[in-house]
Amino acid sequence: MNKPVKLLMSWNIRSGREESYLQFITQEFPESMIKAHLQPSEAWYTIYGDWPEVTMGFVADDLETVQTFLNSDAWAKLRRKLAAFIKDYHHRVVPLRGGFQF
């Protein structure tokens, strides 16, 4: 039986790229993730502390869905676009559970 998982991503926004980043992250990025069967679950912006500025979560039906996407040309292209706006990118996949996951 397949179990739902969450793809957790974090990063910092490049200085001077905030406006372009915001346009990309609210339009093209979530649309591309949804097409890959990854549903947005949360987005956090940190304003204080020693944490990544942005943390986003996407839920998938199973681990295979996430692995297939992360190994796809579509992700490679999207990741290159994202890299123009961010730095310090990290991701991990965890079993889905209720509440905030980091």
C-alpha positions in Angstrom: 0.0 0.0 0.0 1.3 3.4 -1.0 1.5 6.0 1.7 1.3 9.8 1.2 4.5 11.8 1.5 5.5 15.4 1.8 8.2 17.1 -0.2 9.7 19.8 2.0 11.8 22.5 0.4 13.7 25.5 1.9 15.8 28.3 0.6 16.8 32.0 0.9 15.9 34.6 -1.6 18.7 36.3 -3.5 19.0 40.0 -2.7 17.6 42.2 -5.3 15.5 39.4 -6.9 12.5 39.7 -4.5 10.0 41.1 -7.0 10.8 38.7 -9.7 10.9 35.8 -7.2 7.4 36.7 -5.9 6.0 36.7 -9.4 7.6 33.3 -10.2 6.8 31.6 -6.9 3.1 32.6 -7.0 2.4 31.8 -10.6 4.7 29.4 -12.5 6.1 27.4 -9.6 2.9 26.1 -8.0 1.3 25.5 -11.4 4.2 23.3 -12.4 4.2 21.4 -9.1 0.4 20.7 -9.4 0.9 19.4 -13.0 3.4 17.0 -11.4 0.7 15.8 -9.0 2.3 17.6 -6.0 -0.3 19.6 -4.1 0.9 22.7 -2.2 0.3 22.2 1.5 2.0 25.1 3.1 4.4 28.0 2.6 6.3 29.7 5.4 8.3 32.9 5.3 10.7 33.4 8.2 11.4 37.0 9.3 13.5 36.3 12.4 16.0 33.7 13.4 18.7 31.5 11.9 16.4 29.5 9.5 15.8 29.5 5.8 13.7 32.4 4.7 11.2 30.2 2.8 9.9 26.7 3.6 7.3 25.1 1.3 5.6 21.8 1.5 4.0 19.7 -1.3 2.0 16.5 -0.7 2.1 13.5 -3.1 0.2 10.3 -3.0 3.4 8.3 -2.7 7.2 8.4 -2.7 7.3 7.2 -6.4 5.5 10.3 -7.5 8.0 12.6 -5.8 11.0 10.6 -7.0 9.8 10.5 -10.6 9.3 14.3 -10.5 12.7 15.0 -8.9 14.4 13.0 -11.6 12.4 14.6 -14.5 13.5 17.1 -17.1 10.5 19.2 -16.0 12.0 19.5 -12.5 15.5 20.2 -13.9 14.1 23.1 -15.9 12.0 24.4 -13.1 14.9 24.1 -10.6 17.1 26.1 -13.0 14.5 28.9 -13.1 14.1 28.8 -9.3 17.9 29.0 -8.9 17.9 32.4 -10.5 15.9 33.8 -7.6 17.2 31.8 -4.6 20.2 30.3 -2.9 20.8 27.7 -0.2 18.3 25.3 -1.6 17.5 22.1 0.3 14.8 19.5 0.1 13.8 16.3 1.8 10.9 13.8 1.6 9.1 12.7 4.7 6.1 10.6 5.5 3.0 12.8 5.7 1.7 13.5 9.1 -0.6 16.1 10.5 0.6 19.6 11.5 3.7 21.5 10.7 6.6 19.5 9.4 10.1 20.8 8.9 
